[in-house]
Amino acid sequence: MAKTNAYSSDQIQVLEGLEPVRKRPGMYIGGTGVEGLHHLVWELVDNGIDEALAGHADSVVVRLLADGGVSVIDNGRGIPTDIHPKTGKSTVETVLTVLHAGGKFGGGGYKVSGGLHGVGSSVVNALSKRLVITVYRDGKAFQQEYAAGTPQADLKVIGKSSQTGTEITFYPDDTIFETTSFNYETILDRLRHQAYLTKGVRTSISDERTGKRYSFYFEGGIQSYVKHLNIGKEVVDEDVFYVDKQVNDVQVEIAAQYTESFSETIKQFANNVFNPDGGTHLTGFRTALTRVINDYARKSGLLKEKEENLTGEDCREGLTAVILVKLPDPQFEGQTKNKLGNPEVRGYVEQVMNEHLSYYLEEHPAIAKKMVGKALLAARARKAARAARENIIRKGVLEGASMPGKLADCSSKDPSNSEIYLVEGDSAGGSAKSGRDSKTQAILPLRGKVLNVERARLDKMLANNEILSLIKALGVGIEESFDVTALRYDRIIIMTDADVDGSHISTLLLTFFFRFMKPVVDGGHVYLAKPPLFELVKPGRKSSEFIYDEDELEKVIDRKIAERQKEGLKVNPQEERFRQAGFIEQKRYKGLGEMDAEQLFETTMNPVKRVLVQVRVKDAEKADAIFNKLMGTEVELRKNFIQTHAKFVKDLDI
């Protein structure tokens, strides 16, 4: 790979000092928890990727050290080592100790970069109790050490070197972070994505704590990424549409492939930075896709003259796409980089898609026919869903003042004070209604297995009574009428039996929320109730102890036995352990219906004593793959998943 040393100190611009970082780390890395800790690694990895984007590196390595440190190494040009004209310090020290000092402010150091604010290396330095930087360039190896952002000595030459690049080893400050333990899998996922997005770059990780190591290299780039996203899905055609085109100073790269699923998966990036809220590149892609498919469908006679145009939703059903633009001056809306705002990018992406997708469809008529056929099928289903929706609206089932007949609503009309239990079965529903706090707790019993929405379009969903009751009770509507601000309850609690059927019903409901009401999940409104697994009955059958998992059961019994021995009471080792602990019976619950109304409230619904598990989507891409695997049409995938995870299953209900 061609390299140049035309990267010098006059390209490093200084904007302001470093002092605020240790006082308010959350402003720079989002927080001091696990995510903030890993953000330190992302900052350094992104610097290496920026060198690759500039054409000066083809390797980024992360090493998790046995002593708790992390090393990030790239084979780029190496940070300049000469004296910076404005600070009077070495440029290495300037980059590591001055906030907003870097080569990404238009000084010519980088044409494109994912790092925008130039705070990465200095923030890592400020939040590390120790940091050592080694720079390889100009035939030498330079090194400098820092403590809490303060240099311990000047930059010095430690030897000769024929390589180039930068190596930073840091130890996060345990007085700032809640934890300083790095997760191998989290970093592995990040490096995989960066390798997908940067063709020809190898990313590697090694973990000295466990001996694990892995490398990624994808010559296909985002084409490989699309294939990865579609693992386990039935694709319309094995071929992946791909284009990589320069328009003025913006590089537009797009890969797309259709599947037989009903949901779309589109990932959009600017300079390798993921933009979850989209932006002008996504708008340009969607506009061009809809136009080109409609034009082809008309021209080929697949869409008749009297038929209305396919909508954008029709054209994107089942689509998996990755959009990557690289531009010199990305304008993001907000510091989080969630949305790209450059207006010219929309036109560039439209231009590339119009030209190359039109050409692709003409050159691949068999694939084009499948793509249009998929969109036409989606259009028919959309019309059927619209008819079904209008029908049930006319009947007052989906909208209006009436609530589902089986809903036992709470008296409070304040959503922040209200919660709804989605209860498995009428029997448990009856107990829940009798035992609840009727002021704040609503109960909606669900009969049988809920519809698997992973294999159903909206028209089929609206024909399902249980799904309809759920949509109606929550008040948020569905699809184009969805409005998360209309949610009638702050907490939606899924309460099912602690057995295989209960787990299946929970998964079906979670699939529904993930696919059709994700903002409700993202808002932190969905919970899983955790009913007790065991009851330890005391003499006189009063004040039983309820236990929520096996580990807790053993701890409680051990503690009770120790207390009895300390009090001088005799413990017969020949007796069952629960009797040694002073209990007369040990029950294992499998169903909510085994508890009466009072017990159900005290153990599972009482806000003071209950255990709730909040449902959050930490990684939408992984969640999508899991729901597809567990609830999709590919039986072999599900079989492999069960075989792989069977050895970890506890409390199997046979």
C-alpha positions as CSV (number, residue, x, y, z in Angstrom):
1,M,0.0,0.0,0.0
2,A,1.4,3.4,-1.0
3,K,2.3,5.6,2.0
4,T,3.4,9.2,2.4
5,N,4.8,11.3,5.1
6,A,3.0,14.4,3.9
7,Y,1.3,14.5,7.3
8,S,3.0,17.2,9.4
9,S,2.6,19.4,12.4
10,D,1.1,22.3,10.5
11,Q,-1.9,20.1,9.7
12,I,-2.7,19.8,13.5
13,Q,-5.0,22.6,14.6
14,V,-5.6,23.5,18.2
15,L,-9.0,24.7,19.3
16,E,-9.2,24.5,23.1
17,G,-7.9,22.9,26.3
18,L,-8.5,19.5,27.9
19,E,-9.4,20.4,31.5
20,P,-13.2,19.6,31.4
21,V,-12.9,16.0,30.5
22,R,-12.1,14.4,33.9
23,K,-14.8,16.6,35.5
24,R,-17.6,15.7,33.1
25,P,-16.6,12.5,31.2
26,G,-20.2,11.9,30.2
27,M,-20.2,14.9,27.9
28,Y,-17.4,13.2,25.8
29,I,-18.1,9.5,26.0
30,G,-21.7,9.3,27.0
31,G,-21.3,8.0,30.5
32,T,-19.0,6.1,32.9
33,G,-20.6,2.7,32.6
34,V,-19.8,-0.2,30.3
35,E,-20.7,1.7,27.2
36,G,-18.5,4.7,28.1
37,L,-15.6,2.4,28.9
38,H,-15.8,0.7,25.5
39,H,-16.1,4.1,23.9
40,L,-12.4,4.7,24.7
41,V,-11.6,1.7,22.5
42,W,-13.9,3.0,19.7
43,E,-12.1,6.4,19.7
44,L,-8.7,4.8,19.1
45,V,-10.0,2.1,16.6
46,D,-11.7,4.9,14.6
47,N,-8.4,6.8,14.4
48,G,-6.8,3.7,12.8
49,I,-9.8,3.3,10.5
50,D,-9.4,6.9,9.5
51,E,-5.8,6.2,8.4
52,A,-7.2,3.3,6.3
53,L,-9.8,5.5,4.8
54,A,-7.1,8.0,3.9
55,G,-5.2,5.1,2.1
56,H,-2.3,4.9,4.6
57,A,-3.1,1.8,6.7
58,D,-4.5,-1.7,6.1
59,S,-4.4,-3.1,9.7
60,V,-6.0,-2.2,13.0
61,V,-5.3,-4.5,16.0
62,V,-6.8,-4.5,19.5
63,R,-5.1,-6.4,22.3
64,L,-6.8,-7.0,25.7
65,L,-3.9,-7.3,28.1
66,A,-3.8,-9.6,31.0
67,D,-3.1,-6.7,33.4
68,G,-6.4,-4.9,32.4
69,G,-5.0,-2.6,29.8
70,V,-5.8,-2.3,26.2
71,S,-3.5,-1.7,23.2
72,V,-4.7,-0.4,19.9
73,I,-2.2,-0.5,17.0
74,D,-2.5,0.7,13.4
75,N,0.1,0.6,10.6
76,G,-0.7,4.1,9.3
77,R,1.6,7.1,9.0
78,G,2.1,7.6,12.8
79,I,1.2,10.8,14.6
80,P,3.7,13.6,13.7
81,T,6.5,13.9,16.3
82,D,8.0,17.3,15.6
83,I,7.3,20.5,17.7
84,H,3.9,22.0,17.1
85,P,4.2,25.7,16.1
86,K,1.3,26.8,18.3
87,T,1.8,24.8,21.5
88,G,5.6,24.6,21.6
89,K,5.2,20.9,22.5
90,S,5.7,17.8,20.4
91,T,2.7,17.2,18.1
92,V,2.1,13.8,19.8
93,E,1.8,15.6,23.2
94,T,-0.4,18.2,21.6
95,V,-2.8,15.6,20.2
96,L,-3.0,13.7,23.5
97,T,-3.3,16.7,25.9
98,V,-5.3,19.4,24.0
99,L,-9.0,18.9,23.3
100,H,-9.9,19.5,19.7
101,A,-6.4,19.1,18.5
102,G,-6.2,16.9,15.4
103,G,-5.8,16.5,11.7
104,K,-9.6,16.4,11.0
105,F,-10.5,20.1,10.9
106,G,-9.6,20.8,7.3
107,G,-5.8,21.1,7.7
108,G,-5.2,18.5,4.9
109,G,-4.3,15.6,7.2
110,Y,-7.4,13.6,6.2
111,K,-9.7,13.8,3.1
112,V,-12.4,11.9,4.9
113,S,-12.7,10.7,8.5
114,G,-15.2,9.2,10.9
115,G,-13.8,11.3,13.8
116,L,-15.4,14.8,13.5
117,H,-14.7,16.6,16.8
118,G,-11.0,15.7,17.3
119,V,-11.4,14.7,20.9
120,G,-10.7,11.0,20.7
121,S,-7.1,10.4,21.8
122,S,-7.0,13.3,24.3
123,V,-10.2,12.0,26.0
124,V,-8.8,8.5,26.3
125,N,-5.6,10.0,27.8
126,A,-7.6,12.2,30.3
127,L,-9.6,9.2,31.5
128,S,-6.8,6.7,31.8
129,K,-4.7,6.4,35.0
130,R,-1.8,5.4,32.7
131,L,-1.3,5.7,29.0
132,V,1.8,4.8,26.9
133,I,2.0,5.9,23.2
134,T,4.6,4.6,20.8
135,V,4.9,6.2,17.3
136,Y,6.7,4.6,14.5
137,R,7.8,6.9,11.7
138,D,10.8,8.4,10.0
139,G,12.8,5.2,10.7
140,K,12.5,5.7,14.5
141,A,10.4,4.6,17.4
142,F,9.2,7.4,19.7
143,Q,7.5,6.9,23.1
144,Q,5.9,8.9,25.9
145,E,4.0,8.0,29.0
146,Y,1.1,9.8,30.7
147,A,-0.8,9.6,34.1
148,A,-4.4,10.9,34.2
149,G,-3.6,13.0,31.1
150,T,-0.4,14.5,32.4
151,P,2.9,13.7,30.6
152,Q,5.5,12.0,32.8
153,A,8.4,13.0,30.5
154,D,9.0,14.4,27.1
155,L,8.6,12.4,23.9
156,K,11.8,10.5,23.3
157,V,13.4,8.2,20.8
158,I,13.6,4.6,22.1
159,G,15.1,2.9,19.0
160,K,15.1,2.5,15.3
161,S,12.1,1.1,13.4
162,S,11.4,0.2,9.8
163,Q,7.6,0.2,10.4
164,T,5.1,3.1,10.6
165,G,2.0,3.5,12.7
166,T,0.8,4.3,16.2
167,E,0.4,2.1,19.2
168,I,-1.5,3.3,22.3
169,T,-1.8,1.3,25.5
170,F,-4.1,2.6,28.1
171,Y,-5.5,1.7,31.5
172,P,-8.9,3.2,32.3
173,D,-9.1,5.1,35.6
174,D,-11.0,3.0,38.1
175,T,-11.9,6.2,40.1
176,I,-14.0,7.4,37.1
177,F,-15.5,4.2,35.6
178,E,-18.0,1.9,37.2
179,T,-16.1,-1.0,35.8
180,T,-12.8,-1.4,34.0
181,S,-13.4,-4.8,32.6
182,F,-13.6,-4.9,28.8
183,N,-15.9,-7.3,26.9
184,Y,-14.2,-9.4,24.2
185,E,-17.5,-10.0,22.2
186,T,-18.4,-6.3,22.2
187,I,-15.1,-5.3,20.7
188,L,-15.2,-8.3,18.3
189,D,-18.5,-7.1,16.9
190,R,-17.2,-3.5,16.4
191,L,-14.1,-4.8,14.6
192,R,-16.3,-7.0,12.4
193,H,-18.4,-4.0,11.3
194,Q,-15.4,-1.9,10.6
195,A,-13.9,-4.6,8.4
196,Y,-17.2,-4.9,6.5
197,L,-17.2,-1.1,5.9
198,T,-13.5,-0.7,4.9
199,K,-12.7,-3.0,2.0
200,G,-9.3,-4.6,2.2
201,V,-8.6,-3.7,5.8
202,R,-7.8,-6.4,8.4
203,T,-9.1,-5.8,11.9
204,S,-7.9,-8.1,14.7
205,I,-8.4,-8.8,18.3
206,S,-6.5,-10.9,20.8
207,D,-7.5,-11.4,24.5
208,E,-4.5,-12.3,26.7
209,R,-6.9,-13.0,29.6
210,T,-8.4,-16.0,27.8
211,G,-6.2,-16.8,24.8
212,K,-9.0,-15.9,22.3
213,R,-8.1,-14.2,19.1
214,Y,-9.9,-13.4,15.8
215,S,-9.3,-11.4,12.6
216,F,-11.6,-10.0,10.0
217,Y,-10.9,-9.3,6.3
218,F,-13.7,-8.8,3.7
219,E,-12.6,-8.2,0.2
220,G,-16.3,-7.8,-0.7
221,G,-16.8,-5.1,1.9
222,I,-20.5,-4.1,2.3
223,Q,-21.6,-6.9,-0.1
224,S,-20.3,-9.3,2.5
225,Y,-22.1,-7.3,5.2
226,V,-25.4,-7.7,3.4
227,K,-24.9,-11.5,3.1
228,H,-24.1,-11.6,6.8
229,L,-27.3,-9.7,7.6
230,N,-29.3,-12.2,5.5
231,I,-27.9,-15.4,7.1
232,G,-30.9,-17.6,7.9
233,K,-33.2,-15.7,5.6
234,E,-34.6,-17.0,2.3
235,V,-33.3,-14.7,-0.3
236,V,-35.2,-13.8,-3.5
237,D,-31.9,-14.3,-5.5
238,E,-28.4,-15.1,-4.5
239,D,-27.0,-12.1,-6.4
240,V,-26.3,-8.9,-4.5
241,F,-26.8,-5.5,-6.2
242,Y,-23.6,-3.5,-5.7
243,V,-22.3,-0.1,-6.8
244,D,-19.3,1.9,-5.8
245,K,-19.2,5.4,-7.5
246,Q,-17.4,8.7,-7.0
247,V,-19.6,11.8,-7.5
248,N,-17.6,15.0,-7.2
249,D,-15.9,14.6,-3.8
250,V,-18.3,12.1,-2.4
251,Q,-17.9,8.3,-2.6
252,V,-21.2,6.4,-2.8
253,E,-21.2,2.7,-2.1
254,I,-24.4,0.6,-1.9
255,A,-25.2,-3.1,-1.6
256,A,-28.7,-4.6,-1.6
257,Q,-30.5,-7.9,-1.7
258,Y,-34.1,-9.0,-1.3
259,T,-35.4,-11.7,1.1
260,E,-38.8,-13.4,1.5
261,S,-39.2,-11.7,5.0
262,F,-41.7,-8.9,5.6
263,S,-39.4,-6.5,7.3
264,E,-36.8,-4.2,5.8
265,T,-33.2,-3.9,7.1
266,I,-31.3,-0.8,5.9
267,K,-28.0,0.3,7.5
268,Q,-26.7,3.7,6.6
269,F,-23.2,5.0,7.3
270,A,-21.3,8.2,6.7
271,N,-17.5,7.8,6.8
272,N,-18.0,4.5,8.6
273,V,-20.2,6.1,11.3
274,F,-23.6,4.4,11.7
275,N,-26.5,6.9,11.4
276,P,-29.4,5.2,13.1
277,D,-31.8,8.1,12.4
278,G,-30.9,8.1,8.7
279,G,-30.3,11.3,6.9
280,T,-29.9,12.6,3.3
281,H,-28.2,9.4,2.1
282,L,-31.1,7.3,3.2
283,T,-33.6,9.7,1.7
284,G,-31.9,9.7,-1.7
285,F,-31.7,5.9,-1.6
286,R,-35.4,5.4,-0.8
287,T,-36.5,8.0,-3.4
288,A,-34.5,6.4,-6.2
289,L,-35.4,2.8,-5.3
290,T,-39.1,3.5,-5.5
291,R,-38.8,5.5,-8.7
292,V,-36.6,2.9,-10.5
293,I,-38.7,-0.1,-9.5
294,N,-41.9,1.7,-10.6
295,D,-40.4,2.8,-13.9
296,Y,-39.2,-0.8,-14.6
297,A,-42.5,-2.3,-13.6
298,R,-44.4,0.0,-16.0
299,K,-42.0,-0.4,-18.9
300,S,-42.0,-4.2,-18.6
301,G,-45.8,-4.5,-18.2
302,L,-45.6,-6.0,-14.7
303,L,-47.5,-3.0,-13.5
304,K,-50.6,-2.3,-15.6
305,E,-51.6,1.2,-16.8
306,K,-54.7,1.4,-14.5
307,E,-52.8,0.1,-11.4
308,E,-51.5,2.7,-8.9
309,N,-47.8,3.0,-8.3
310,L,-46.0,0.9,-5.8
311,T,-45.3,2.7,-2.6
312,G,-41.9,3.0,-0.9
313,E,-43.0,0.5,1.7
314,D,-44.0,-1.9,-1.0
315,C,-40.6,-1.6,-2.7
316,R,-38.6,-2.0,0.5
317,E,-40.5,-5.0,2.0
318,G,-37.9,-7.8,2.6
319,L,-35.0,-5.5,1.5
320,T,-31.6,-5.7,3.1
321,A,-29.3,-2.8,2.2
322,V,-26.2,-1.1,3.3
323,I,-25.5,2.5,2.3
324,L,-22.0,3.9,2.8
325,V,-21.0,7.4,1.8
326,K,-17.6,9.0,2.3
327,L,-17.3,12.7,2.2
328,P,-14.8,15.4,3.3
329,D,-17.1,17.4,5.5
330,P,-20.0,15.4,7.0
331,Q,-22.6,17.6,8.7
332,F,-24.4,15.6,11.4
333,E,-27.5,16.7,13.2
334,G,-26.4,16.7,16.9
335,Q,-23.1,15.6,18.4
336,T,-24.2,12.0,18.4
337,K,-23.9,11.7,14.6
338,N,-27.3,9.9,14.5
339,K,-28.4,11.7,11.3
340,L,-26.5,13.0,8.2
341,G,-27.5,16.4,7.1
342,N,-25.5,17.2,4.0
343,P,-28.1,18.2,1.4
344,E,-25.9,17.5,-1.6
345,V,-25.5,13.8,-0.6
346,R,-29.2,13.1,-1.3
347,G,-28.8,14.1,-4.9
348,Y,-25.6,12.1,-5.3
349,V,-27.1,8.9,-3.9
350,E,-30.2,9.4,-6.1
351,Q,-28.0,9.9,-9.2
352,V,-26.0,6.7,-8.5
353,M,-29.1,4.6,-7.7
354,N,-31.1,5.9,-10.7
355,E,-28.3,5.1,-13.1
356,H,-26.9,1.8,-11.7
357,L,-30.1,0.2,-10.4
358,S,-31.9,0.9,-13.8
359,Y,-29.0,-0.7,-15.6
360,Y,-28.9,-3.7,-13.2
361,L,-32.6,-4.4,-13.7
362,E,-32.2,-4.2,-17.5
363,E,-29.2,-6.6,-17.4
364,H,-30.9,-9.0,-14.9
365,P,-34.5,-9.4,-16.1
366,A,-35.1,-12.6,-14.1
367,I,-34.0,-10.9,-10.8
368,A,-35.9,-7.8,-11.7
369,K,-39.1,-9.8,-12.2
370,K,-38.6,-11.4,-8.7
371,M,-38.0,-7.9,-7.2
372,V,-41.1,-6.4,-8.8
373,G,-43.1,-9.5,-7.9
374,K,-42.1,-9.2,-4.3
375,A,-43.2,-5.5,-4.3
376,L,-46.5,-6.3,-6.0
377,L,-47.3,-9.0,-3.4
378,A,-46.5,-6.4,-0.7
379,A,-48.9,-4.0,-2.4
380,R,-51.7,-6.5,-2.5
381,A,-51.1,-7.3,1.2
382,R,-51.1,-3.6,2.0
383,K,-54.4,-3.2,0.3
384,A,-55.8,-6.2,2.2
385,A,-54.5,-4.8,5.5
386,R,-56.1,-1.4,4.7
387,A,-59.4,-3.0,4.0
388,A,-59.2,-5.1,7.2
389,R,-58.2,-2.0,9.2
390,E,-61.1,0.1,7.7
391,N,-63.5,-2.8,8.4
392,I,-62.5,-3.1,12.1
393,I,-62.5,0.7,12.5
394,R,-66.0,0.8,11.1
395,K,-66.9,-1.8,13.8
396,G,-65.2,0.2,16.4
397,V,-62.8,-2.6,17.3
398,L,-59.4,-0.8,16.8
399,E,-60.2,2.8,17.5
400,G,-62.8,4.8,19.5
401,A,-63.8,4.8,23.2
402,S,-64.5,1.1,23.6
403,M,-61.8,-1.3,25.1
404,P,-61.5,-5.0,24.7
405,G,-64.2,-6.8,26.6
406,K,-61.7,-9.0,28.5
407,L,-59.5,-6.1,29.6
408,A,-59.8,-5.3,33.3
409,D,-58.6,-1.7,33.1
410,C,-57.2,0.3,36.0
411,S,-59.0,3.3,37.3
412,S,-56.1,5.7,37.0
413,K,-56.1,7.6,33.7
414,D,-52.5,8.8,34.2
415,P,-50.2,6.7,32.0
416,S,-47.1,7.4,34.2
417,N,-49.0,5.8,37.1
418,S,-50.5,2.8,35.2
419,E,-49.3,-0.6,34.2
420,I,-50.8,-3.5,32.2
421,Y,-50.2,-7.2,32.8
422,L,-50.4,-9.4,29.7
423,V,-51.2,-12.7,31.4
424,E,-51.0,-16.2,30.0
425,G,-54.4,-17.9,30.1
426,D,-57.9,-17.0,31.5
427,S,-57.2,-18.9,34.8
428,A,-54.1,-16.9,35.8
429,G,-55.9,-13.8,34.4
430,G,-58.8,-14.4,36.8
431,S,-56.3,-14.6,39.8
432,A,-54.5,-11.5,38.6
433,K,-57.8,-9.6,38.4
434,S,-58.8,-10.6,41.9
435,G,-55.4,-9.9,43.5
436,R,-54.3,-6.7,41.7
437,D,-54.3,-3.1,42.8
438,S,-57.2,-1.9,40.6
439,K,-56.2,1.7,40.8
440,T,-52.9,1.3,38.9
441,Q,-52.9,-2.3,37.5
442,A,-54.7,-3.4,34.4
443,I,-55.0,-7.0,33.3
444,L,-55.3,-8.4,29.8
445,P,-55.6,-12.2,29.7
446,L,-54.3,-13.8,26.4
447,R,-55.8,-17.1,25.4
448,G,-53.5,-19.7,23.8
449,K,-50.4,-19.0,21.7
450,V,-50.3,-15.5,20.3
451,L,-49.9,-15.2,16.5
452,N,-46.2,-15.5,15.3
453,V,-45.9,-12.1,13.6
454,E,-42.5,-13.1,12.1
455,R,-44.4,-15.1,9.5
456,A,-47.5,-12.9,9.1
457,R,-48.3,-9.6,7.4
458,L,-50.5,-6.9,8.9
459,D,-53.7,-8.2,7.3
460,K,-53.4,-11.5,9.0
461,M,-52.5,-9.8,12.3
462,L,-55.6,-7.7,12.2
463,A,-57.7,-10.8,11.8
464,N,-56.2,-12.2,15.1
465,N,-58.4,-11.4,18.2
466,E,-55.5,-11.6,20.7
467,I,-53.3,-9.2,18.7
468,L,-56.3,-6.9,18.1
469,S,-57.1,-6.8,21.8
470,L,-53.4,-6.0,22.6
471,I,-53.2,-3.1,20.0
472,K,-56.5,-1.7,21.3
473,A,-55.6,-1.9,25.0
474,L,-52.2,-0.1,24.5
475,G,-53.8,2.7,22.5
476,V,-50.8,3.4,20.2
477,G,-52.3,2.1,17.0
478,I,-50.3,0.1,14.4
479,E,-48.1,0.8,11.3
480,E,-49.0,4.2,9.8
481,S,-51.3,5.1,12.6
482,F,-48.7,4.2,15.3
483,D,-48.1,6.9,17.9
484,V,-46.0,6.0,20.9
485,T,-47.1,9.1,22.8
486,A,-50.6,7.7,23.0
487,L,-49.4,4.7,25.1
488,R,-51.9,4.2,27.9
489,Y,-49.5,2.5,30.3
490,D,-46.0,3.3,31.4
491,R,-45.2,-0.4,32.0
492,I,-46.3,-3.3,29.9
493,I,-45.6,-6.5,31.9
494,I,-45.6,-9.9,30.2
495,M,-46.5,-12.4,32.9
496,T,-46.4,-16.1,31.8
497,D,-45.8,-19.5,33.4
498,A,-42.2,-20.5,34.3
499,D,-42.3,-23.4,31.8
500,V,-41.6,-24.0,28.1
501,D,-45.0,-22.8,27.0
502,G,-44.7,-19.7,29.0
503,S,-41.3,-18.9,27.5
504,H,-42.7,-19.5,24.0
505,I,-45.6,-17.1,24.6
506,S,-43.1,-14.5,26.0
507,T,-41.0,-14.8,22.8
508,L,-44.1,-14.5,20.6
509,L,-45.1,-11.2,22.4
510,L,-41.5,-9.9,22.3
511,T,-41.4,-10.6,18.5
512,F,-44.6,-8.5,18.1
513,F,-43.1,-5.6,20.1
514,F,-39.8,-5.7,18.3
515,R,-41.3,-5.9,14.8
516,F,-44.3,-3.6,15.2
517,M,-43.8,-1.5,18.3
518,K,-40.0,-1.0,18.7
519,P,-40.3,2.6,20.0
520,V,-42.3,1.1,23.0
521,V,-39.4,-1.2,23.8
522,D,-36.8,1.6,23.2
523,G,-38.7,3.8,25.6
524,G,-38.2,1.2,28.4
525,H,-41.9,0.4,28.7
526,V,-41.7,-3.5,28.3
527,Y,-41.0,-5.8,31.2
528,L,-41.0,-9.5,32.0
529,A,-42.5,-10.5,35.3
530,K,-40.5,-13.1,37.2
531,P,-42.9,-15.3,39.2
532,P,-41.3,-17.5,41.9
533,L,-40.0,-20.9,41.1
534,F,-40.1,-22.3,44.6
535,E,-42.1,-21.9,47.9
536,L,-40.5,-23.0,51.2
537,V,-43.4,-23.7,53.5
538,K,-42.9,-23.0,57.2
539,P,-44.7,-24.8,60.0
540,G,-48.3,-23.6,60.3
541,R,-48.2,-22.8,56.6
542,K,-47.7,-19.1,57.3
543,S,-45.1,-16.6,56.1
544,S,-43.8,-18.9,53.3
545,E,-40.6,-17.9,51.6
546,F,-40.8,-17.5,47.8
547,I,-37.6,-18.1,45.8
548,Y,-37.0,-16.9,42.3
549,D,-34.1,-19.1,41.1
550,E,-32.2,-22.2,42.1
551,D,-29.0,-20.4,43.2
552,E,-31.1,-18.3,45.6
553,L,-32.9,-21.5,46.9
554,E,-29.5,-23.0,47.9
555,K,-28.4,-19.8,49.5
556,V,-31.6,-19.5,51.6
557,I,-31.4,-23.1,52.7
558,D,-27.7,-22.8,53.6
559,R,-28.4,-19.6,55.6
560,K,-31.3,-21.2,57.5
561,I,-29.4,-24.3,58.4
562,A,-26.5,-22.2,59.7
563,E,-28.9,-20.0,61.8
564,R,-30.5,-23.1,63.3
565,Q,-27.1,-24.6,64.2
566,K,-26.0,-21.3,65.7
567,E,-29.1,-21.3,67.9
568,G,-28.2,-24.8,69.1
569,L,-31.0,-26.5,67.3
570,K,-30.3,-30.1,66.1
571,V,-30.0,-30.6,62.4
572,N,-30.4,-34.2,61.1
573,P,-28.2,-34.6,58.1
574,Q,-30.3,-37.6,57.0
575,E,-33.3,-35.3,56.4
576,E,-34.0,-33.5,53.1
577,R,-32.2,-30.1,53.1
578,F,-35.3,-28.0,53.3
579,R,-36.3,-29.9,56.5
580,Q,-32.9,-29.3,57.9
581,A,-33.5,-25.6,57.3
582,G,-36.8,-25.7,59.4
583,F,-39.3,-25.9,56.5
584,I,-41.9,-28.6,56.2
585,E,-42.5,-28.5,52.5
586,Q,-40.7,-27.3,49.3
587,K,-42.9,-26.6,46.3
588,R,-41.8,-25.9,42.7
589,Y,-44.2,-23.7,40.7
590,K,-44.7,-24.3,37.0
591,G,-47.8,-22.2,36.4
592,L,-49.2,-18.9,37.6
593,G,-52.5,-20.8,38.1
594,E,-51.0,-22.8,41.0
595,M,-51.0,-19.6,43.1
596,D,-54.2,-18.0,44.6
597,A,-54.9,-14.3,44.0
598,E,-53.2,-13.2,47.2
599,Q,-50.1,-15.2,46.5
600,L,-49.9,-14.0,42.9
601,F,-50.1,-10.4,44.0
602,E,-47.5,-10.7,46.8
603,T,-45.0,-12.6,44.8
604,T,-45.3,-11.3,41.3
605,M,-47.4,-8.1,41.2
606,N,-46.7,-6.2,44.4
607,P,-44.4,-3.3,43.4
608,V,-42.6,-3.5,46.8
609,K,-41.6,-7.2,46.5
610,R,-41.9,-8.2,42.8
611,V,-39.0,-8.9,40.4
612,L,-39.3,-7.3,37.0
613,V,-36.8,-7.6,34.1
614,Q,-36.8,-4.6,31.8
615,V,-36.5,-5.5,28.1
616,R,-34.0,-3.4,26.1
617,V,-32.6,-3.8,22.6
618,K,-28.8,-3.5,23.1
619,D,-27.9,-4.6,19.6
620,A,-30.8,-4.3,17.0
621,E,-28.8,-6.3,14.4
622,K,-28.3,-9.3,16.8
623,A,-31.9,-9.0,17.9
624,D,-33.1,-9.2,14.3
625,A,-31.0,-12.3,13.7
626,I,-32.3,-14.0,16.9
627,F,-36.0,-13.4,16.1
628,N,-35.5,-14.5,12.6
629,K,-33.7,-17.7,13.8
630,L,-36.2,-18.5,16.6
631,M,-39.5,-17.4,14.9
632,G,-38.7,-17.5,11.1
633,T,-39.3,-20.2,8.5
634,E,-35.9,-21.8,8.5
635,V,-36.3,-25.0,10.7
636,E,-32.6,-26.0,10.3
637,L,-31.4,-22.8,11.9
638,R,-33.7,-23.2,14.9
639,K,-32.6,-26.9,15.3
640,N,-28.9,-25.8,15.3
641,F,-29.7,-23.1,17.8
642,I,-31.4,-25.6,20.2
643,Q,-28.6,-28.1,19.8
644,T,-25.9,-25.5,20.5
645,H,-27.6,-24.0,23.6
646,A,-29.2,-27.2,25.0
647,K,-26.4,-27.8,27.5
648,F,-27.0,-24.4,29.1
649,V,-30.7,-25.0,29.8
650,K,-31.8,-25.1,33.4
651,D,-35.2,-26.2,34.9
652,L,-36.3,-27.9,31.6
653,D,-40.0,-28.7,31.8
654,I,-40.5,-32.2,30.2
